[in-house]
Amino acid sequence: NVTDSEIPHCTKTHELILDNFRTMFAALQAELSMVMGEISFTDDIWSSESLNPYLAVTAHWIGQD
């Protein structure tokens, strides 16, 4: 069982998500700056049965590895 004290407050959760996003975004920028060729993007937009909107974006490239 999880106690209330073990669940982070919504502002802390928001902060953790943004920190993780910034870290991952910086890593992605560094990776993409090393791409030798083209970067291909695809996207998809849809909504759930309850009309919640979603957007997915993917990128494909060949890295130096």
N, CA, C and O atoms as CSV, one atom per row, in Angstrom:
chain,resi,resn,atom,element,x,y,z
A,1,ASN,N,N,0.829,-1.194,0.000
A,1,ASN,CA,C,0.000,0.000,0.000
A,1,ASN,C,C,0.865,1.246,0.000
A,1,ASN,O,O,1.931,1.275,0.615
A,2,VAL,N,N,0.408,2.259,-0.682
A,2,VAL,CA,C,1.111,3.535,-0.765
A,2,VAL,C,C,0.432,4.517,0.182
A,2,VAL,O,O,-0.792,4.648,0.196
A,3,THR,N,N,1.250,5.203,0.969
A,3,THR,CA,C,0.694,6.214,1.871
A,3,THR,C,C,0.681,7.567,1.173
A,3,THR,O,O,1.371,7.777,0.175
A,4,ASP,N,N,-0.113,8.472,1.714
A,4,ASP,CA,C,-0.211,9.814,1.135
A,4,ASP,C,C,1.139,10.529,1.120
A,4,ASP,O,O,1.431,11.287,0.194
A,5,SER,N,N,1.954,10.291,2.131
A,5,SER,CA,C,3.247,10.970,2.199
A,5,SER,C,C,4.221,10.486,1.126
A,5,SER,O,O,5.207,11.164,0.837
A,6,GLU,N,N,3.957,9.330,0.537
A,6,GLU,CA,C,4.820,8.788,-0.509
A,6,GLU,C,C,4.463,9.311,-1.902
A,6,GLU,O,O,5.219,9.109,-2.852
A,7,ILE,N,N,3.340,9.968,-2.024
A,7,ILE,CA,C,2.887,10.491,-3.311
A,7,ILE,C,C,3.326,11.944,-3.412
A,7,ILE,O,O,2.944,12.761,-2.574
A,8,PRO,N,N,4.131,12.288,-4.436
A,8,PRO,CA,C,4.586,13.676,-4.537
A,8,PRO,C,C,3.434,14.618,-4.907
A,8,PRO,O,O,2.480,14.235,-5.584
A,9,HIS,N,N,3.561,15.852,-4.439
A,9,HIS,CA,C,2.569,16.880,-4.748
A,9,HIS,C,C,2.587,17.148,-6.252
A,9,HIS,O,O,3.604,16.922,-6.908
A,10,CYS,N,N,1.484,17.621,-6.794
A,10,CYS,CA,C,1.384,17.838,-8.241
A,10,CYS,C,C,2.426,18.826,-8.747
A,10,CYS,O,O,2.902,18.690,-9.874
A,11,THR,N,N,2.797,19.830,-7.928
A,11,THR,CA,C,3.819,20.764,-8.380
A,11,THR,C,C,5.183,20.085,-8.463
A,11,THR,O,O,5.969,20.395,-9.359
A,12,LYS,N,N,5.476,19.168,-7.549
A,12,LYS,CA,C,6.729,18.423,-7.598
A,12,LYS,C,C,6.735,17.496,-8.809
A,12,LYS,O,O,7.751,17.374,-9.493
A,13,THR,N,N,5.615,16.849,-9.073
A,13,THR,CA,C,5.509,15.983,-10.242
A,13,THR,C,C,5.719,16.785,-11.514
A,13,THR,O,O,6.429,16.342,-12.417
A,14,HIS,N,N,5.112,17.953,-11.594
A,14,HIS,CA,C,5.265,18.839,-12.745
A,14,HIS,C,C,6.728,19.228,-12.915
A,14,HIS,O,O,7.252,19.208,-14.028
A,15,GLU,N,N,7.386,19.581,-11.819
A,15,GLU,CA,C,8.798,19.955,-11.848
A,15,GLU,C,C,9.665,18.791,-12.331
A,15,GLU,O,O,10.574,18.991,-13.137
A,16,LEU,N,N,9.396,17.593,-11.853
A,16,LEU,CA,C,10.167,16.416,-12.258
A,16,LEU,C,C,9.988,16.118,-13.747
A,16,LEU,O,O,10.947,15.771,-14.437
A,17,ILE,N,N,8.763,16.254,-14.231
A,17,ILE,CA,C,8.496,16.015,-15.649
A,17,ILE,C,C,9.239,17.038,-16.506
A,17,ILE,O,O,9.867,16.670,-17.499
A,18,LEU,N,N,9.175,18.308,-16.137
A,18,LEU,CA,C,9.872,19.347,-16.907
A,18,LEU,C,C,11.384,19.165,-16.863
A,18,LEU,O,O,12.056,19.355,-17.877
A,19,ASP,N,N,11.929,18.801,-15.707
A,19,ASP,CA,C,13.367,18.548,-15.603
A,19,ASP,C,C,13.789,17.410,-16.516
A,19,ASP,O,O,14.806,17.494,-17.204
A,20,ASN,N,N,12.995,16.344,-16.515
A,20,ASN,CA,C,13.300,15.197,-17.377
A,20,ASN,C,C,13.188,15.585,-18.848
A,20,ASN,O,O,14.020,15.180,-19.660
A,21,PHE,N,N,12.167,16.367,-19.198
A,21,PHE,CA,C,12.016,16.825,-20.569
A,21,PHE,C,C,13.231,17.634,-21.012
A,21,PHE,O,O,13.764,17.415,-22.100
A,22,ARG,N,N,13.667,18.568,-20.169
A,22,ARG,CA,C,14.817,19.402,-20.519
A,22,ARG,C,C,16.078,18.567,-20.722
A,22,ARG,O,O,16.849,18.813,-21.650
A,23,THR,N,N,16.281,17.589,-19.860
A,23,THR,CA,C,17.439,16.702,-19.988
A,23,THR,C,C,17.385,15.919,-21.289
A,23,THR,O,O,18.374,15.853,-22.020
A,24,MET,N,N,16.235,15.326,-21.581
A,24,MET,CA,C,16.094,14.520,-22.791
A,24,MET,C,C,16.153,15.392,-24.045
A,24,MET,O,O,16.704,14.970,-25.062
A,25,PHE,N,N,15.596,16.594,-23.987
A,25,PHE,CA,C,15.625,17.501,-25.134
A,25,PHE,C,C,17.060,17.911,-25.453
A,25,PHE,O,O,17.448,17.964,-26.620
A,26,ALA,N,N,17.847,18.199,-24.418
A,26,ALA,CA,C,19.251,18.559,-24.635
A,26,ALA,C,C,20.015,17.386,-25.253
A,26,ALA,O,O,20.844,17.588,-26.140
A,27,ALA,N,N,19.745,16.174,-24.796
A,27,ALA,CA,C,20.402,14.993,-25.369
A,27,ALA,C,C,19.994,14.807,-26.827
A,27,ALA,O,O,20.828,14.463,-27.665
A,28,LEU,N,N,18.721,15.032,-27.135
A,28,LEU,CA,C,18.249,14.915,-28.510
A,28,LEU,C,C,18.889,15.981,-29.392
A,28,LEU,O,O,19.290,15.686,-30.518
A,29,GLN,N,N,18.992,17.209,-28.902
A,29,GLN,CA,C,19.645,18.271,-29.672
A,29,GLN,C,C,21.089,17.907,-29.980
A,29,GLN,O,O,21.561,18.120,-31.097
A,30,ALA,N,N,21.790,17.364,-29.000
A,30,ALA,CA,C,23.185,16.972,-29.212
A,30,ALA,C,C,23.279,15.865,-30.256
A,30,ALA,O,O,24.154,15.896,-31.122
A,31,GLU,N,N,22.376,14.884,-30.176
A,31,GLU,CA,C,22.368,13.781,-31.145
A,31,GLU,C,C,22.067,14.289,-32.546
A,31,GLU,O,O,22.743,13.913,-33.503
A,32,LEU,N,N,21.055,15.140,-32.671
A,32,LEU,CA,C,20.663,15.629,-33.995
A,32,LEU,C,C,21.715,16.555,-34.602
A,32,LEU,O,O,21.805,16.668,-35.825
A,33,SER,N,N,22.502,17.212,-33.769
A,33,SER,CA,C,23.544,18.088,-34.314
A,33,SER,C,C,24.666,17.290,-34.975
A,33,SER,O,O,25.452,17.847,-35.741
A,34,MET,N,N,24.744,15.996,-34.686
A,34,MET,CA,C,25.789,15.147,-35.239
A,34,MET,C,C,25.323,14.349,-36.471
A,34,MET,O,O,26.109,13.605,-37.057
A,35,VAL,N,N,24.060,14.501,-36.859
A,35,VAL,CA,C,23.518,13.742,-37.991
A,35,VAL,C,C,24.223,14.163,-39.278
A,35,VAL,O,O,24.355,15.351,-39.569
A,36,MET,N,N,24.664,13.182,-40.030
A,36,MET,CA,C,25.404,13.452,-41.257
A,36,MET,C,C,24.481,13.676,-42.458
A,36,MET,O,O,24.867,14.347,-43.416
A,37,GLY,N,N,23.288,13.131,-42.416
A,37,GLY,CA,C,22.400,13.199,-43.570
A,37,GLY,C,C,21.083,13.864,-43.226
A,37,GLY,O,O,21.024,14.832,-42.468
A,38,GLU,N,N,20.046,13.322,-43.798
A,38,GLU,CA,C,18.704,13.866,-43.643
A,38,GLU,C,C,18.023,13.313,-42.391
A,38,GLU,O,O,18.366,12.240,-41.895
A,39,ILE,N,N,17.058,14.073,-41.903
A,39,ILE,CA,C,16.191,13.631,-40.807
A,39,ILE,C,C,14.779,13.575,-41.364
A,39,ILE,O,O,14.283,14.559,-41.912
A,40,SER,N,N,14.132,12.429,-41.224
A,40,SER,CA,C,12.760,12.263,-41.714
A,40,SER,C,C,11.792,12.321,-40.537
A,40,SER,O,O,12.006,11.675,-39.511
A,41,PHE,N,N,10.728,13.100,-40.697
A,41,PHE,CA,C,9.717,13.239,-39.658
A,41,PHE,C,C,8.393,12.657,-40.136
A,41,PHE,O,O,8.041,12.772,-41.310
A,42,THR,N,N,7.671,12.039,-39.227
A,42,THR,CA,C,6.295,11.627,-39.481
A,42,THR,C,C,5.452,12.112,-38.307
A,42,THR,O,O,5.965,12.311,-37.206
A,43,ASP,N,N,4.173,12.298,-38.547
A,43,ASP,CA,C,3.300,12.700,-37.453
A,43,ASP,C,C,1.928,12.085,-37.613
A,43,ASP,O,O,1.549,11.615,-38.686
A,44,ASP,N,N,1.203,12.104,-36.525
A,44,ASP,CA,C,-0.162,11.595,-36.532
A,44,ASP,C,C,-0.944,12.358,-35.471
A,44,ASP,O,O,-0.448,12.604,-34.372
A,45,ILE,N,N,-2.149,12.720,-35.809
A,45,ILE,CA,C,-3.039,13.426,-34.882
A,45,ILE,C,C,-4.337,12.636,-34.819
A,45,ILE,O,O,-4.872,12.223,-35.848
A,46,TRP,N,N,-4.836,12.429,-33.618
A,46,TRP,CA,C,-6.084,11.710,-33.462
A,46,TRP,C,C,-6.740,12.115,-32.157
A,46,TRP,O,O,-6.146,12.833,-31.353
A,47,SER,N,N,-7.950,11.661,-31.949
A,47,SER,CA,C,-8.628,11.895,-30.676
A,47,SER,C,C,-9.209,10.580,-30.182
A,47,SER,O,O,-9.565,9.696,-30.961
A,48,SER,N,N,-9.292,10.483,-28.868
A,48,SER,CA,C,-9.831,9.278,-28.246
A,48,SER,C,C,-11.352,9.289,-28.370
A,48,SER,O,O,-11.947,10.253,-28.852
A,49,GLU,N,N,-11.956,8.206,-27.930
A,49,GLU,CA,C,-13.423,8.144,-27.965
A,49,GLU,C,C,-14.046,9.244,-27.105
A,49,GLU,O,O,-15.156,9.699,-27.380
A,50,SER,N,N,-13.325,9.669,-26.061
A,50,SER,CA,C,-13.832,10.747,-25.204
A,50,SER,C,C,-13.356,12.123,-25.683
A,50,SER,O,O,-13.460,13.115,-24.963
A,51,LEU,N,N,-12.830,12.161,-26.917
A,51,LEU,CA,C,-12.414,13.383,-27.602
A,51,LEU,C,C,-11.184,14.060,-26.987
A,51,LEU,O,O,-11.010,15.270,-27.130
A,52,ASN,N,N,-10.334,13.290,-26.307
A,52,ASN,CA,C,-9.046,13.827,-25.863
A,52,ASN,C,C,-8.110,13.854,-27.060
A,52,ASN,O,O,-7.951,12.844,-27.745
A,53,PRO,N,N,-7.477,15.017,-27.323
A,53,PRO,CA,C,-6.599,15.105,-28.497
A,53,PRO,C,C,-5.213,14.527,-28.216
A,53,PRO,O,O,-4.702,14.624,-27.101
A,54,TYR,N,N,-4.616,13.929,-29.240
A,54,TYR,CA,C,-3.269,13.373,-29.152
A,54,TYR,C,C,-2.480,13.765,-30.394
A,54,TYR,O,O,-3.040,13.892,-31.483
A,55,LEU,N,N,-1.192,13.955,-30.221
A,55,LEU,CA,C,-0.283,14.250,-31.308
A,55,LEU,C,C,0.965,13.415,-31.098
A,55,LEU,O,O,1.548,13.423,-30.013
A,56,ALA,N,N,1.374,12.701,-32.120
A,56,ALA,CA,C,2.609,11.922,-32.064
A,56,ALA,C,C,3.517,12.383,-33.195
A,56,ALA,O,O,3.080,12.536,-34.336
A,57,VAL,N,N,4.779,12.599,-32.866
A,57,VAL,CA,C,5.776,12.983,-33.856
A,57,VAL,C,C,6.953,12.026,-33.693
A,57,VAL,O,O,7.431,11.797,-32.581
A,58,THR,N,N,7.412,11.471,-34.807
A,58,THR,CA,C,8.596,10.610,-34.784
A,58,THR,C,C,9.610,11.153,-35.775
A,58,THR,O,O,9.262,11.772,-36.781
A,59,ALA,N,N,10.869,10.905,-35.465
A,59,ALA,CA,C,11.957,11.313,-36.356
A,59,ALA,C,C,12.873,10.110,-36.546
A,59,ALA,O,O,13.119,9.341,-35.617
A,60,HIS,N,N,13.369,9.967,-37.766
A,60,HIS,CA,C,14.279,8.878,-38.097
A,60,HIS,C,C,15.533,9.456,-38.717
A,60,HIS,O,O,15.461,10.346,-39.565
A,61,TRP,N,N,16.683,8.954,-38.295
A,61,TRP,CA,C,17.966,9.385,-38.855
A,61,TRP,C,C,18.975,8.295,-38.625
A,61,TRP,O,O,18.768,7.382,-37.825
A,62,ILE,N,N,20.058,8.405,-39.334
A,62,ILE,CA,C,21.157,7.467,-39.166
A,62,ILE,C,C,22.248,8.185,-38.381
A,62,ILE,O,O,22.799,9.187,-38.835
A,63,GLY,N,N,22.549,7.665,-37.210
A,63,GLY,CA,C,23.547,8.267,-36.346
A,63,GLY,C,C,24.950,7.775,-36.680
A,63,GLY,O,O,25.137,6.938,-37.564
A,64,GLN,N,N,25.911,8.298,-35.971
A,64,GLN,CA,C,27.298,7.918,-36.209
A,64,GLN,C,C,27.621,6.549,-35.628
A,64,GLN,O,O,28.629,5.947,-35.999
A,65,ASP,N,N,26.800,6.055,-34.741
A,65,ASP,CA,C,27.011,4.731,-34.157
A,65,ASP,C,C,26.637,3.707,-35.177
A,65,ASP,O,O,26.732,2.508,-34.913
